[in-house]
């Protein structure tokens, strides 16, 4: 596994890191939703409303929602994508 070394970094630093590199933030953290609403993209934010779940469960939801993720990633005007557990299967 490759890590960025940002595991215990402030959300604003993670935001800046992702924005500088053209990355998308995938998070269950409400703070990233707020930052995206206030600042807009970049970076883009995929906000997961899944409740308590494992990393494997998150990965499975993202795999199932790939048809939503691809156009979101390609749309230069898109800033936020909400994925919730109700529509993951």
Number of C-alpha atoms within 10 A of each C-alpha: 2 4 6 7 7 11 8 7 9 9 14 12 11 18 21 14 15 17 16 11 10 13 16 18 20 16 15 19 12 12 13 22 23 11 16 21 13 9 11 16 19 21 24 26 27 23 21 20 15 16 9 9 8 10 9 9 12 18 11 13 19 18 13 14 15 11 10 14 15 10 11 18 18 9 9 11 12 16 20 21 17 13 20 14 12 8 9 14 8
